[in-house]
Structure formats: C-alpha cells, structure tokens
Amino acid sequence: DLLPPPLPKKQLQRAESLPEQGPSQPCQADPTPCAGSILYSIPPPHQRHEEGAPSSIPPRHRPPPCGPKKPLTKSQSLGEVVARGSPQRAPTPKLGELTFRTADGELGQLLPSPAGVCGVVLGCQAASLARLSARLQEQLVGLEEQLQLLQAQLVGKRWGALKVLEPEPCCKSGDAWYFRVGFTSGQSQLELAAKVPKPCCSSLGVQSSMGTHFSIQRLMGRFTDHLPQELLLPGNPGGQSQTPSREEQATHPILQVLICAEVPYQTLAGFVKGSHGLHRTSPGHYERLVCLLLLQLCLGLEHLRGQHVGQGDLSPENLLLVQCPCPLGSQQGKKEPLGLALPRLLISSFFKAKEKRRPFSTSQEQDWTEGLAANTSPAADELKLGRLIYQLLHVDISLEDALGFRSNRLPEIPSLSIYSAGLKRLATLLLHRDPAKRVSVEQARSILQVLLWGPRQELFARSEKSLPLLRGWVEVKRALLLLSFAENSAGTGGSPGLEEWLCCQYFQEVTEHTLYQVTQALY
C-alpha cells in the first residue's frame, strides 16, 4: 500500500511509438502542444537524423522493426525529455548558407516564417548571384592571394629575372611603351607587361597608393635600369625604331620600369580608329561594345573617387585594352576575333587629386569650358566622358568645336541601333552646361546598365511605371539570369565571361528605387 500507483501504460507507450492518426487529430486544433508533436519534431542537434531517415523521426525514437515496446524508465519522464530537448533547438539557417543539400529539417524552419517561400527563394537567388560574381572575378583576374604572392616574388627583381618575349612594344600609349615579358613563378611561366614611362609622364606616386580594382592598372613591381639591348624603343614621334649600341646604352639614362599584371594589346584610340568598318556593318554589336567599355570606365572612375587619391586620364590614347582569358568550353576553344570580342578596359594614367574641389562657378559657361580644357577640374570626368561617347561613335567633336556648342546644339548622333538614342541622351546629360542638370559618373554608370540589360521603355507601355512593377521586373530577371547560367553550363554555351560578370554585378546590386530614378532621366 505504501508503493505509488502504477503509471498509465497507454501514455508511456505513446511517448515511444509513432503518433497514430486517430488520437493525433485533436492536437492539431489544440494550441497546447501534445507529447507526440514535441517529441517527434525537435530532435537534439547531436541526434540529427541520418541521410535517408525521415526528418520528422529522430533515430533515437524510431520504433524497432519487431518485438514489444520498451517502457520508459523512471528517469525518462515526459517533462524531463521536453526540458532537455527544447533549449537544444537548432538555430535558424541563414538564406545565404542554403544549398540543395540543406537538410529538410532546417528548411522547415524557414518556410513558415513571415518571409515565406517567396522570401526564401529571393534570398537564395541574391546569395547565389554574389557567389557567382565572385567566382567569375577570380577567373578573370586571378585569386587575390596569388597576385599578392607574385608581388612579393617580384620585389628586388630586375631585367635579369625577366624574359623578353617580343623585342617590339606590344602597345604604345600616350605616356608609356609596353613590352611582353615572362617570369617564372614556381612551376608556372607567367606573362606580364613591362611598362616604360615616357619622360615626364610617370604617375607612379599616385598609382602606387590606390587600392586594387578591375578597371585600374595593377602594378606588381618596379625598378630602374638600362633597357636590354634587344628591346626596340621608338626613337622619334615618327615611329622609327632604333637599336642602341653598347656605347649608346652605357651613356643612356637609366629608365624607370614598372611591372604590370595586365598585358595590353591596344589603346582605346586605336580601337576607335580601326572599328569604322565594324560600326558600319554591325552597328548593334559595335554600339553594345561601346556601352560595355564605357561601363568599365565608369566603374573605375567611381573607385578612384572613393580613394580620394587621384583622377584618371580619360584620353583615349591612355586607356588600355586587355584581352580577357578565353572561357572554357567556348566554341571548342576558338577565340573570338579581337574586333568582336569584349576587351577589358584599364585606366593607366593618373593625375594627383586636389584636396579641395572648387565650388561650381557662378558662370556656367566658365565651368563648362574649364571642365573640358583641364583634366583636374571637378567637372572633368563627366564632361570628358560625354565627349568620349562621341569619339567612340565616330562623330567628330573636337575640343575646340565642343567649347562652342550649346547643350541643344551638340552634334547629331545617327540612329543605327537600339543603343543610339540612349547613348545620345547620356552624352547630352553629361555635357549639359548647367551643373545642376548634369548627371554624375555614378548616374552615368546606372544609365549604361539600363541600356544594356533593361528595363526598356516598352515595359511601361501597358503599365504605369511604379516601384512594385520595377521590383517585380528585377526579381523575375534575376531568376531568369540564374536559369540562363544553369542551362548554358549544361549545354554548349560555354563558361561565362566579362559581359556576364558585369551583368551579375548589375542584378546583384540594383533596386527598384534606383531604376525609377534612372529610367526617369533616360526615358
């Protein structure tokens, strides 16, 4: 009689067995959690289900295949099991960490959240675009750790550690000559560029203090020495090359040499001069290349402004073009002709930035004139960028002529493709005499992105422009972009390249608010 009454067998067996269909129905409507719902839905982290096991049934509580059920011991009362399990609830996973292999138990914590399924999908898409953009950048420029290691290896190296690959310059810019050289790093033979600045044209002090950027020429090393005898340095503006004798080399002044990671093959001025035929026969393709080159230039200028160190020289003679690595699997490894392929654009010449920018002139005429005439003017970037658009489109607009034009009397840009009207509009906004109505480099970059990847004006033909409409457009285009990458990787489309990377950057960062302002200015 002194012994306590026996425990109810049915309740104890329910704690060790699967919830039955009949008794579990009242628990669904009861706000108080029942024993079955708690015990079978929250396994402790160290007892996660193995692969292949049902996610709602932890291995510890899985019923045996046959035989009688074991009753709970006295130390395994219902309250103690719940108390032990509840503080060990697994943390909610972050959207950026979800993958196709994420356990269903973790996914189940996100689906009933306020964000819902739509929020989970959109978050995963944004995280996937960020990862894809980072991988594409590594393919285009290499790993940052490897570049820093190469910089350390080049410290103190001179011509003796370099192998001259071609005696003639591979590129002649307005301020330097470039030679292709080889350097052995471990088991790899790397190709670099030896930059020999022309007299009084070195901007090393400004360039060496800048952070790294895709559109900024990267210096890997520097030294001063005589030029090797086999190098052919142009001796006069006429382009005649001469090989100095040993006596001449002994008396030749020591030249500064900069080692650059990128090997240019042409300047932007040479590209414009040699692309008249391409512009005439394939205007859509050429003007798309123009938009992509201008976009790279704007991204580089934005980086320079953030550094507060220097300003880039926007002269076509000092903007370099570098051939991007051929994507793996692209047309059986065939390289696209240089005239058709999108090159990488580099800012290679710099001016020291002024610590204080002068305020806008009370005379708009003076501000506009000084901006076009002087590289270091606050308005130089925008105004020279607008003039560069005309040069790229083969429309003559010399500096002297530009200073005499009003904003409504700029030269006419012929309408040859779907990009012509947008480029004309952008040039007009950049060359506007009123500083308050002139767009910035940042706004010009956004306008170029809209010209390249939308939204186009026909989006607003049936629906009035609004933030919900633009938000929906961004979400759908982002999903379609990822599907396009997936389909190309499974087929013969080849690996993505420079244009795809720039597109990823756009859809990774763009918002409906930015699009509303940009389309308002563009259309």
C-alpha positions as CSV (number, residue, x, y, z in Angstrom):
1,D,0.0,0.0,0.0
2,L,2.9,2.4,0.5
3,L,4.0,2.0,-3.2
4,P,2.8,4.7,-5.6
5,P,0.2,3.7,-8.1
6,P,1.5,2.3,-11.4
7,L,2.0,4.7,-14.4
8,P,-0.6,4.7,-17.1
9,K,0.7,2.3,-19.8
10,K,-1.0,3.9,-22.7
11,Q,0.5,7.3,-22.2
12,L,4.0,5.9,-21.7
13,Q,3.7,3.8,-24.8
14,R,2.6,6.9,-26.8
15,A,5.9,8.5,-25.9
16,E,7.9,5.7,-27.5
17,S,5.6,5.0,-30.5
18,L,4.7,6.8,-33.6
19,P,1.7,9.2,-33.3
20,E,-1.4,7.4,-34.5
21,Q,-3.8,9.0,-36.9
22,G,-6.9,8.9,-34.6
23,P,-5.6,10.4,-31.3
24,S,-3.3,13.0,-33.0
25,Q,-6.2,14.8,-34.7
26,P,-7.3,16.7,-31.6
27,C,-3.7,18.0,-31.1
28,Q,-3.9,19.9,-34.5
29,A,-6.6,22.2,-33.2
30,D,-5.4,22.3,-29.7
31,P,-3.0,25.3,-29.2
32,T,-1.3,23.4,-26.4
33,P,1.4,21.1,-27.9
34,C,0.9,17.4,-27.3
35,A,3.5,14.9,-26.4
36,G,3.7,13.4,-29.9
37,S,4.2,16.7,-31.7
38,I,7.1,17.9,-29.5
39,L,8.9,14.6,-29.1
40,Y,8.9,13.8,-32.8
41,S,9.5,17.2,-34.3
42,I,12.5,18.6,-32.4
43,P,15.4,16.2,-32.2
44,P,18.5,17.4,-30.3
45,P,21.3,18.7,-32.5
46,H,23.7,15.8,-31.7
47,Q,21.0,13.3,-32.6
48,R,20.2,14.7,-36.1
49,H,18.6,12.2,-38.5
50,E,21.0,10.4,-40.8
51,E,20.8,10.6,-44.6
52,G,17.8,8.7,-45.8
53,A,15.9,8.7,-42.5
54,P,12.6,10.6,-42.2
55,S,13.3,14.1,-41.0
56,S,10.4,14.1,-38.6
57,I,11.5,11.0,-36.7
58,P,14.9,11.1,-34.9
59,P,16.8,7.8,-34.9
60,R,16.6,7.6,-31.1
61,H,12.8,7.5,-31.2
62,R,12.4,5.3,-34.3
63,P,10.4,2.2,-33.3
64,P,12.1,-1.2,-33.6
65,P,11.1,-3.4,-36.5
66,C,9.5,-6.0,-34.3
67,G,9.2,-7.0,-30.6
68,P,7.5,-5.4,-27.7
69,K,8.0,-1.7,-27.0
70,K,10.3,-0.9,-24.1
71,P,8.7,1.2,-21.4
72,L,10.2,4.5,-20.3
73,T,12.3,4.3,-17.2
74,K,11.6,6.4,-14.2
75,S,14.3,9.0,-15.2
76,Q,12.8,9.4,-18.6
77,S,9.6,11.1,-17.7
78,L,7.8,13.3,-20.3
79,G,8.7,16.6,-18.7
80,E,12.4,15.8,-18.5
81,V,12.5,14.8,-22.2
82,V,10.9,18.1,-23.2
83,A,13.1,20.2,-20.9
84,R,16.2,18.6,-22.3
85,G,15.1,18.9,-26.0
86,S,13.8,22.5,-26.1
87,P,16.9,24.5,-25.3
88,Q,18.8,22.5,-28.0
89,R,16.7,23.7,-30.9
90,A,18.8,24.2,-33.9
91,P,19.4,27.8,-34.9
92,T,17.5,29.0,-38.0
93,P,19.9,28.8,-41.0
94,K,20.8,31.9,-43.0
95,L,19.4,32.3,-46.5
96,G,22.9,32.8,-47.9
97,E,24.0,29.4,-46.5
98,L,21.3,27.3,-48.0
99,T,22.2,24.8,-50.7
100,F,20.4,22.0,-52.5
101,R,21.8,19.6,-49.8
102,T,20.5,21.6,-46.9
103,A,18.6,19.2,-44.6
104,D,14.8,19.3,-44.7
105,G,14.6,19.9,-41.0
106,E,16.5,23.3,-41.5
107,L,14.4,24.2,-44.5
108,G,11.3,23.5,-42.5
109,Q,12.2,26.3,-40.0
110,L,12.3,28.9,-42.8
111,L,9.1,28.0,-44.8
112,P,6.6,29.0,-42.2
113,S,8.5,32.3,-41.4
114,P,6.9,35.7,-42.2
115,A,9.1,36.0,-45.3
116,G,7.5,32.8,-46.6
117,V,8.6,30.8,-49.6
118,C,9.0,33.8,-51.8
119,G,11.4,35.5,-49.4
120,V,13.5,32.3,-49.1
121,V,13.7,32.0,-52.9
122,L,14.6,35.6,-53.4
123,G,17.3,35.5,-50.7
124,C,18.8,32.4,-52.1
125,Q,18.9,34.0,-55.6
126,A,20.7,37.1,-54.3
127,A,23.3,34.9,-52.4
128,S,23.8,32.7,-55.5
129,L,24.4,35.8,-57.7
130,A,27.0,37.1,-55.2
131,R,28.9,33.8,-55.2
132,L,28.7,33.5,-59.0
133,S,30.1,37.1,-59.4
134,A,33.0,36.3,-57.0
135,R,33.9,33.2,-59.0
136,L,33.8,35.0,-62.3
137,Q,36.1,37.7,-61.0
138,E,38.6,35.1,-59.9
139,Q,38.5,33.6,-63.4
140,L,39.1,37.0,-65.0
141,V,41.8,38.4,-62.8
142,G,43.0,35.5,-60.6
143,L,43.0,34.9,-56.9
144,E,44.0,37.9,-54.8
145,E,46.2,35.7,-52.7
146,Q,48.2,34.6,-55.7
147,L,48.6,38.1,-57.0
148,Q,49.9,39.3,-53.6
149,L,52.4,36.3,-53.6
150,L,53.5,37.3,-57.1
151,Q,54.1,40.9,-55.9
152,A,56.3,39.6,-53.1
153,Q,58.3,37.5,-55.5
154,L,58.9,40.5,-57.8
155,V,60.4,42.6,-55.1
156,G,64.0,43.5,-56.0
157,K,63.8,41.7,-59.4
158,R,65.3,43.4,-62.5
159,W,65.7,42.6,-66.2
160,G,67.8,39.6,-65.3
161,A,64.8,37.8,-63.7
162,L,62.5,38.6,-66.7
163,K,62.5,37.0,-70.2
164,V,61.8,39.4,-73.0
165,L,59.1,37.7,-75.2
166,E,59.0,40.3,-78.0
167,P,61.6,42.9,-78.9
168,E,59.0,45.5,-80.1
169,P,56.3,47.1,-77.8
170,C,53.0,45.3,-77.7
171,C,51.3,48.6,-77.1
172,K,52.2,52.2,-77.3
173,S,50.1,54.5,-75.2
174,G,50.3,58.3,-74.8
175,D,52.6,58.1,-71.8
176,A,54.4,54.8,-72.0
177,W,55.7,51.8,-74.0
178,Y,54.7,48.2,-73.0
179,F,56.7,45.1,-73.6
180,R,55.7,41.5,-73.1
181,V,57.9,39.7,-70.6
182,G,57.9,36.3,-68.9
183,F,58.5,35.5,-65.3
184,T,58.9,32.0,-63.7
185,S,56.9,31.6,-60.5
186,G,57.4,28.1,-59.1
187,Q,56.4,25.7,-61.9
188,S,54.4,28.3,-63.9
189,Q,55.6,30.7,-66.6
190,L,53.6,33.9,-66.3
191,E,53.2,36.6,-68.9
192,L,53.5,40.2,-67.6
193,A,53.9,43.7,-69.1
194,A,57.0,45.8,-68.6
195,K,55.8,49.5,-68.7
196,V,58.5,52.0,-69.6
197,P,57.1,55.5,-69.0
198,K,58.0,58.3,-71.3
199,P,60.0,61.2,-69.9
200,C,57.9,63.4,-67.6
201,C,54.9,61.1,-67.9
202,S,55.3,58.9,-64.8
203,S,52.3,58.8,-62.3
204,L,53.9,56.2,-60.0
205,G,53.4,58.2,-56.8
206,V,49.6,58.4,-57.4
207,Q,49.2,54.9,-58.9
208,S,51.0,53.0,-56.2
209,S,48.8,54.4,-53.4
210,M,45.5,53.2,-55.0
211,G,43.5,50.2,-54.0
212,T,43.1,47.4,-56.5
213,H,40.2,47.5,-58.9
214,F,39.3,45.6,-62.1
215,S,39.4,48.7,-64.2
216,I,42.6,50.1,-62.8
217,Q,46.1,49.0,-64.0
218,R,47.7,47.0,-61.3
219,L,51.4,47.4,-60.5
220,M,53.3,44.3,-59.5
221,G,56.8,45.7,-59.1
222,R,59.2,48.4,-60.2
223,F,62.9,49.1,-60.7
224,T,65.2,51.4,-62.6
225,D,67.7,50.1,-65.1
226,H,69.0,50.4,-68.6
227,L,66.9,48.8,-71.3
228,P,68.1,45.5,-72.6
229,Q,69.9,45.7,-75.9
230,E,67.3,43.6,-77.8
231,L,64.4,45.9,-77.0
232,L,63.4,48.3,-79.8
233,L,62.3,51.6,-78.3
234,P,60.8,54.2,-80.8
235,G,63.3,56.9,-81.1
236,N,61.1,59.7,-82.5
237,P,57.5,60.6,-82.9
238,G,57.6,59.2,-86.5
239,G,57.7,55.7,-85.1
240,Q,61.2,54.7,-86.4
241,S,62.8,52.2,-84.1
242,Q,66.5,52.1,-83.3
243,T,68.7,49.6,-81.5
244,P,71.2,51.4,-79.3
245,S,74.8,50.3,-79.4
246,R,76.7,49.3,-76.3
247,E,78.4,52.7,-76.2
248,E,75.0,54.4,-76.5
249,Q,73.5,52.1,-73.9
250,A,76.3,52.9,-71.5
251,T,75.5,56.6,-71.7
252,H,71.8,56.2,-72.0
253,P,69.9,57.5,-68.9
254,I,68.6,54.9,-66.5
255,L,64.9,54.4,-67.1
256,Q,62.1,53.5,-64.7
257,V,60.4,50.2,-65.4
258,L,57.0,49.2,-63.9
259,I,55.8,45.6,-64.0
260,C,52.1,45.3,-64.6
261,A,49.8,42.3,-64.2
262,E,47.9,43.0,-67.4
263,V,49.4,42.9,-70.9
264,P,47.6,45.5,-73.2
265,Y,47.4,44.9,-76.9
266,Q,45.8,48.2,-77.9
267,T,44.7,51.7,-76.7
268,L,41.1,52.8,-76.9
269,A,42.2,55.4,-79.6
270,G,43.5,52.5,-81.7
271,F,40.2,50.6,-81.2
272,V,38.2,53.6,-82.4
273,K,40.4,54.2,-85.4
274,G,40.2,50.6,-86.5
275,S,36.5,49.9,-85.9
276,H,34.9,52.1,-88.6
277,G,34.1,49.0,-90.7
278,L,32.6,47.1,-87.7
279,H,30.4,50.1,-86.8
280,R,29.1,50.3,-90.4
281,T,28.4,46.6,-90.9
282,S,27.3,45.5,-87.4
283,P,26.1,48.7,-85.6
284,G,24.2,46.9,-82.9
285,H,27.2,44.8,-81.9
286,Y,29.6,47.6,-82.0
287,E,27.5,50.1,-80.0
288,R,26.9,47.4,-77.4
289,L,30.6,47.1,-77.1
290,V,30.8,50.8,-76.6
291,C,28.3,50.6,-73.8
292,L,30.3,47.9,-72.1
293,L,33.6,49.7,-72.4
294,L,32.0,52.9,-71.0
295,L,30.6,50.9,-68.1
296,Q,34.0,49.6,-67.2
297,L,35.4,53.1,-67.4
298,C,32.6,54.5,-65.1
299,L,33.3,51.7,-62.5
300,G,37.0,52.6,-62.5
301,L,36.2,56.3,-62.0
302,E,33.9,55.5,-59.1
303,H,36.7,53.6,-57.5
304,L,39.1,56.5,-57.9
305,R,36.7,58.9,-56.4
306,G,36.2,56.6,-53.4
307,Q,40.0,56.6,-52.9
308,H,40.4,60.4,-52.9
309,V,43.9,59.9,-54.2
310,G,43.9,60.7,-57.9
311,Q,41.9,61.2,-61.0
312,G,42.1,59.1,-64.1
313,D,43.2,60.4,-67.5
314,L,40.3,59.8,-69.9
315,S,42.3,60.4,-73.1
316,P,41.7,57.5,-75.5
317,E,45.5,57.3,-76.0
318,N,45.9,56.4,-72.3
319,L,43.0,54.0,-71.9
320,L,44.3,50.4,-72.4
321,L,42.5,47.3,-73.8
322,V,43.4,43.9,-72.5
323,Q,42.3,40.6,-74.0
324,C,40.3,38.6,-71.4
325,P,41.0,34.9,-71.0
326,C,39.0,32.7,-73.3
327,P,36.2,31.0,-71.3
328,L,36.5,27.2,-71.0
329,G,34.4,25.3,-73.5
330,S,33.6,28.3,-75.7
331,Q,33.2,27.1,-79.3
332,Q,35.7,24.3,-78.9
333,G,38.3,26.7,-77.6
334,K,38.2,29.1,-80.5
335,K,38.9,32.7,-79.6
336,E,36.7,35.4,-80.9
337,P,38.4,38.0,-83.1
338,L,39.7,41.0,-81.2
339,G,37.4,43.3,-83.1
340,L,34.3,41.4,-82.0
341,A,35.3,40.3,-78.5
342,L,34.8,42.5,-75.5
343,P,38.1,43.6,-74.1
344,R,38.9,44.7,-70.6
345,L,39.4,48.4,-70.2
346,L,42.1,49.8,-67.9
347,I,42.8,53.3,-66.6
348,S,46.6,53.5,-66.7
349,S,47.4,57.2,-66.4
350,F,46.6,59.4,-63.4
351,F,46.7,62.9,-62.0
352,K,47.0,63.9,-58.4
353,A,43.7,64.7,-56.9
354,K,43.2,68.1,-55.4
355,E,42.5,68.1,-51.7
356,K,39.7,70.7,-52.0
357,R,37.4,70.9,-55.0
358,R,36.5,74.4,-56.0
359,P,32.7,75.2,-55.9
360,F,30.7,75.4,-59.0
361,S,31.4,78.7,-60.9
362,T,28.7,81.3,-60.9
363,S,29.3,81.4,-64.6
364,Q,28.1,78.1,-66.2
365,E,30.0,78.9,-69.3
366,Q,33.2,79.1,-67.4
367,D,32.6,75.9,-65.5
368,W,31.8,74.0,-68.8
369,T,34.8,75.4,-70.6
370,E,37.3,74.7,-67.8
371,G,36.0,71.2,-67.3
372,L,36.7,70.3,-70.9
373,A,40.0,72.1,-71.1
374,A,41.6,70.9,-67.8
375,N,41.9,67.3,-66.6
376,T,41.9,68.2,-62.9
377,S,38.7,70.2,-63.0
378,P,35.9,68.8,-60.8
379,A,33.7,68.6,-63.9
380,A,36.4,66.9,-66.0
381,D,35.2,63.3,-65.6
382,E,31.6,63.9,-66.6
383,L,32.4,66.3,-69.4
384,K,35.3,64.3,-70.9
385,L,33.1,61.1,-70.5
386,G,30.4,62.8,-72.6
387,R,32.9,63.8,-75.3
388,L,34.3,60.3,-75.3
389,I,30.9,58.9,-76.3
390,Y,31.0,61.0,-79.5
391,Q,34.5,59.8,-80.2
392,L,33.6,56.1,-79.8
393,L,30.6,56.6,-82.1
394,H,32.8,58.1,-84.8
395,V,31.2,61.5,-84.5
396,D,33.7,64.4,-84.8
397,I,33.6,66.6,-81.7
398,S,37.0,68.3,-81.3
399,L,37.8,70.2,-78.1
400,E,37.7,73.5,-80.0
401,D,34.3,72.7,-81.5
402,A,32.8,71.4,-78.3
403,L,33.6,74.6,-76.5
404,G,31.4,76.5,-79.0
405,F,28.4,74.3,-78.7
406,R,25.3,74.7,-76.6
407,S,23.7,71.7,-74.9
408,N,20.9,71.7,-77.6
409,R,23.3,72.2,-80.4
410,L,25.6,69.2,-79.9
411,P,26.5,67.1,-83.0
412,E,23.8,64.7,-84.2
413,I,24.4,61.0,-83.4
414,P,22.9,58.9,-86.1
415,S,20.4,56.3,-85.0
416,L,21.9,53.0,-86.1
417,S,20.9,50.6,-83.3
418,I,18.7,50.3,-80.2
419,Y,21.6,51.8,-78.2
420,S,22.0,55.0,-80.3
421,A,19.2,57.1,-78.7
422,G,20.3,56.1,-75.2
423,L,23.9,57.0,-75.9
424,K,22.9,60.3,-77.4
425,R,20.7,61.1,-74.3
426,L,23.6,60.2,-72.0
427,A,26.1,62.3,-73.8
428,T,23.6,65.3,-73.7
429,L,23.2,64.9,-69.9
430,L,27.0,64.6,-69.4
431,L,27.7,67.7,-71.5
432,H,25.0,69.9,-70.1
433,R,26.2,73.4,-69.3
434,D,24.1,73.6,-66.2
435,P,25.9,71.7,-63.4
436,A,22.6,71.1,-61.6
437,K,21.3,69.2,-64.7
438,R,24.5,67.3,-65.4
439,V,24.5,63.7,-64.4
440,S,27.3,62.3,-62.3
441,V,29.6,59.4,-63.2
442,E,27.6,57.2,-60.8
443,Q,24.4,58.1,-62.6
444,A,26.0,57.5,-66.0
445,R,27.1,54.0,-64.9
446,S,23.4,53.2,-64.0
447,I,22.1,54.6,-67.3
448,L,24.6,52.4,-69.2
449,Q,23.4,49.3,-67.2
450,V,19.8,50.1,-68.1
451,L,20.8,50.5,-71.7
452,L,22.5,47.1,-71.7
453,W,20.1,44.9,-69.6
454,G,16.9,46.9,-69.2
455,P,14.3,47.7,-68.3
456,R,13.5,49.1,-71.7
457,Q,10.8,51.6,-72.4
458,E,8.3,49.1,-73.7
459,L,7.9,47.7,-70.1
460,F,5.9,50.8,-69.3
461,A,3.7,50.7,-72.5
462,R,0.8,48.9,-70.7
463,S,1.5,49.5,-67.1
464,E,2.3,52.8,-65.4
465,K,5.8,53.0,-64.0
466,S,5.8,52.2,-60.3
467,L,8.0,50.7,-57.6
468,P,6.1,47.4,-57.4
469,L,6.4,47.0,-61.2
470,L,10.1,47.6,-61.2
471,R,10.6,45.4,-58.1
472,G,8.8,42.5,-59.9
473,W,10.9,43.1,-63.0
474,V,14.1,42.8,-61.0
475,E,13.0,39.6,-59.3
476,V,11.9,37.9,-62.5
477,K,15.0,38.9,-64.4
478,R,17.3,37.8,-61.6
479,A,15.6,34.4,-61.7
480,L,15.9,34.1,-65.5
481,L,19.5,35.1,-65.3
482,L,20.3,32.2,-63.0
483,L,18.3,29.8,-65.1
484,S,20.3,31.0,-68.2
485,F,23.6,30.3,-66.4
486,A,22.3,26.8,-65.5
487,E,21.2,26.0,-69.0
488,N,24.4,27.2,-70.6
489,S,26.5,25.2,-68.2
490,A,24.6,22.0,-69.1
491,G,24.8,22.7,-72.8
492,T,27.4,24.0,-75.2
493,G,27.0,27.7,-74.3
494,G,30.5,27.7,-72.7
495,S,31.6,29.4,-69.5
496,P,30.5,33.0,-68.7
497,G,33.0,35.8,-69.4
498,L,33.4,39.5,-68.8
499,E,30.0,40.6,-70.0
500,E,28.2,38.0,-67.9
501,W,30.2,39.1,-64.9
502,L,29.2,42.8,-65.4
503,C,25.6,41.6,-65.8
504,C,25.8,39.7,-62.5
505,Q,27.1,42.8,-60.7
506,Y,24.1,44.8,-62.0
507,F,21.4,42.4,-60.9
508,Q,23.2,41.8,-57.6
509,E,23.0,45.4,-56.6
510,V,20.2,47.1,-58.5
511,T,17.0,48.2,-56.6
512,E,13.6,49.4,-57.8
513,H,14.3,52.8,-56.3
514,T,17.5,53.2,-58.5
515,L,15.6,52.0,-61.6
516,Y,12.9,54.5,-61.0
517,Q,15.3,57.5,-61.0
518,V,17.4,56.2,-63.9
519,T,14.5,55.5,-66.2
520,Q,13.1,58.9,-65.3
521,A,16.3,60.5,-66.6
522,L,16.8,58.2,-69.5
523,Y,13.3,57.9,-71.0
